[in-house]
Amino acid sequence: MIRLVLGVAVVGGAAAVPLVADNYLLRLGTMLAMYAVLAQSWNIIGGYAGYPSFATAAFFGLGAYAGALLQGAGAPMPLAWAFACVVAAAFAALLGSAILHLKGHYFAIASLVVAEVLLEITTSWTSLTGGGMGLNLPILRIPVDAQARLFYWSMLALAVASFVMAWLVARGRIGFALRCIKQNEDAAAMVGIDTTFTKVVAFVLSALFVGGAGAMYASWVFYIEPPDVYAVLTSVKPIVMTLLGGAGTLFGPIIGAVLFLIMEETVWRTFLSVHAAVLGLIIVALIFFLPHGVLGLVKRRRPAAPTAGHGSAGQEPANRGGGA
Amino acid sequence: MKGSPLAQGVGHRAGRASLTRPLCGHPLPEGEGSDAASNRSFLVLPGPTPMLYAQILLNGLLLGGLYACIAVGFSLVWGVLNVINILHGSFVVLGSYIAYFAHVHWGLHPFLSIFLSGGVLFVVGYAVQRGVINRVIAAPVLTTLVLTFGLDLIVNNGMLLAFTADYRTVRLEHPLGSQIIGGLVVPLDRLAAMGLAVALTVLLFFTLARSKIGRAIVAVRMDAQAAALMGVDVPRIYAVTFGIGALMAGAAGSLLSLVFPISPLNGTEFLGIAFVVCVLGGLGSISGAIVGGFALGAIQSFGALWIGPEHGLTIAFALLLLLLVVKPTGIMGRKGYE
């Protein structure tokens, strides 16, 4: 009950930010919400199920184009966003049933390559997507301030939705099944978990809101082009954020997204020509000094972690050992 | 500001956009083949078609030998260390730059600078493995993958700063030119580069099969713990293996400097080639890398003819996805470097 009140207070507080913030801060807030959506979604397949998915960019780009095309055809924005969610989820269901039987590096490579193939298809299909010239979206006929607020609130709503989804997954049967799969897939199958089905569901859930975020992003920036929305970094950043906060935890991705955005805004802005290298250094430092994320540091002191359902907090350290 | 908040990775991003063009525009170098590919109506004529196909196959095979050389080091590291080395593409590019500067400053022919670039990259690879990757060698797949991605960002950014993104080419003073053999145009420099690449790959095969260090690598690949019990210094073997992987990448880079323009942006494409060849031929065998390399070269050349030269890598990636879905062990099956 206290947690519910706290959650409502946090969301309410976040929703009230536009009352005090300027457009720059709102833009950051929108980015933060988007990052949180991506990280939270990746955490379901990557954190809970332990499958190293690099497909986020594929879902994001697909959603961006699906939404942009529907909006271009005259559909209202919310409908386009919902459509993008559905398209990404359907694509994930198909893709997942094809590649989720792969393990480890093979799965990673397969998921990494998907975005690349989609990128090329999008670039080549000029008649539909505008190809390399990109796609312009209809301009909104409302003031700039109102736009900033609109997109902030929309992205925030999506972030909350993805958090609720992750919460339901974490405490539900599916979360338990995913953690079993992460520890030992064969054993999970033996105790009666339908591993294929569970993995596909997790993959679909990890795509659903990413597609929506892609479409919102497209509406927000008015112009998309294939290399922008299918960038590899879109797949890598959510992974870094989730690892930064703590993979396989409910709050890890959000904490990671906040820290990542702060770093991006403070560090990268100062070292523009070397920002890729700085990101690289952050990744290396993260893996050496914070292998279990920020939450991994706190976990010792607070055994009753937020994910406490089915004794998962106690299982976490075992997961890591088992993955080696 | 509002243009693209996501577009942070300029290096990689810009790379994506322009990557496939310069490389895949190339597979049909001199002679009639290249004209024919761009002019599809040529195909309608019945007469020259078999010759054209033979020419395209030849061009593909000439590339294929180089692809095998790129991929074999990647495959070795993947097989022995269970690490996907995202740095591999950048290692190849680094090798190309070494060849370029050796050629510009000392007049060293790229065929000779394979020793230099291979040597330098062996040291780099050994150091990177010993200093960085070895610390997380037992961690889950995701950790090593993300780590080498991070290292690649650093190296690639460094190369962009040091060499800029401009394309450079090695221009030989005395190119061998091409010969017409049996009606086929054979570019001799490329033929020699391909021959050297295959020779290096075969040399690696014999090193693994015959030398003491090679047997140790194979032993670690089969069972690292058992190898350790037999007195093999496993961390050292890991580092040597990684060094050899980098060496092959560097040597391949030297040879490639004759064929492709050199730019840090090409790293991703070389990495993609290594992925595809490994999966195509099957992980963990040198014969697999050779078969996969030649197969990819041929597929890309014919793909360039039928679908368009700019789609070379996409065809390869689509094929890779298909193959992973249908037969993840590759054409030659999975082996342990025996």
Boltz contact constraints between the chains, C-beta under 6 A:
constraints:
  - contact:
      token1: [A, 31]
      token2: [B, 5]
      max_distance: 6.0
  - contact:
      token1: [A, 52]
      token2: [B, 141]
      max_distance: 6.0
  - contact:
      token1: [A, 52]
      token2: [B, 142]
      max_distance: 6.0
  - contact:
      token1: [A, 98]
      token2: [B, 325]
      max_distance: 6.0
  - contact:
      token1: [A, 102]
      token2: [B, 324]
      max_distance: 6.0
  - contact:
      token1: [A, 102]
      token2: [B, 328]
      max_distance: 6.0
  - contact:
      token1: [A, 104]
      token2: [B, 141]
      max_distance: 6.0
  - contact:
      token1: [A, 105]
      token2: [B, 84]
      max_distance: 6.0
  - contact:
      token1: [A, 105]
      token2: [B, 141]
      max_distance: 6.0
  - contact:
      token1: [A, 106]
      token2: [B, 328]
      max_distance: 6.0
  - contact:
      token1: [A, 108]
      token2: [B, 145]
      max_distance: 6.0
  - contact:
      token1: [A, 109]
      token2: [B, 275]
      max_distance: 6.0
  - contact:
      token1: [A, 110]
      token2: [B, 324]
      max_distance: 6.0
  - contact:
      token1: [A, 113]
      token2: [B, 317]
      max_distance: 6.0
  - contact:
      token1: [A, 113]
      token2: [B, 320]
      max_distance: 6.0
  - contact:
      token1: [A, 113]
      token2: [B, 321]
      max_distance: 6.0
  - contact:
      token1: [A, 116]
      token2: [B, 317]
      max_distance: 6.0
  - contact:
      token1: [A, 117]
      token2: [B, 317]
      max_distance: 6.0
  - contact:
      token1: [A, 117]
      token2: [B, 318]
      max_distance: 6.0
  - contact:
      token1: [A, 120]
      token2: [B, 314]
      max_distance: 6.0
  - contact:
      token1: [A, 227]
      token2: [B, 13]
      max_distance: 6.0
  - contact:
      token1: [A, 227]
      token2: [B, 16]
      max_distance: 6.0
  - contact:
      token1: [A, 227]
      token2: [B, 17]
      max_distance: 6.0
  - contact:
      token1: [A, 228]
      token2: [B, 4]
      max_distance: 6.0
  - contact:
      token1: [A, 228]
      token2: [B, 7]
      max_distance: 6.0
  - contact:
      token1: [A, 231]
      token2: [B, 13]
      max_distance: 6.0
  - contact:
      token1: [A, 232]
      token2: [B, 12]
      max_distance: 6.0
  - contact:
      token1: [A, 233]
      token2: [B, 9]
      max_distance: 6.0
  - contact:
      token1: [A, 239]
      token2: [B, 146]
      max_distance: 6.0
  - contact:
      token1: [A, 274]
      token2: [B, 157]
      max_distance: 6.0
  - contact:
      token1: [A, 276]
      token2: [B, 9]
      max_distance: 6.0
  - contact:
      token1: [A, 276]
      token2: [B, 11]
      max_distance: 6.0
  - contact:
      token1: [A, 276]
      token2: [B, 153]
      max_distance: 6.0
  - contact:
      token1: [A, 276]
      token2: [B, 157]
      max_distance: 6.0
  - contact:
      token1: [A, 277]
      token2: [B, 154]
      max_distance: 6.0
  - contact:
      token1: [A, 277]
      token2: [B, 157]
      max_distance: 6.0
  - contact:
      token1: [A, 279]
      token2: [B, 153]
      max_distance: 6.0
  - contact:
      token1: [A, 280]
      token2: [B, 150]
      max_distance: 6.0
  - contact:
      token1: [A, 280]
      token2: [B, 153]
      max_distance: 6.0
  - contact:
      token1: [A, 280]
      token2: [B, 154]
      max_distance: 6.0
  - contact:
      token1: [A, 283]
      token2: [B, 146]
      max_distance: 6.0
  - contact:
      token1: [A, 283]
      token2: [B, 150]
      max_distance: 6.0
  - contact:
      token1: [A, 284]
      token2: [B, 150]
      max_distance: 6.0
  - contact:
      token1: [A, 287]
      token2: [B, 143]
      max_distance: 6.0
  - contact:
      token1: [A, 287]
      token2: [B, 147]
      max_distance: 6.0
  - contact:
      token1: [A, 323]
      token2: [B, 140]
      max_distance: 6.0
  - contact:
      token1: [A, 324]
      token2: [B, 138]
      max_distance: 6.0
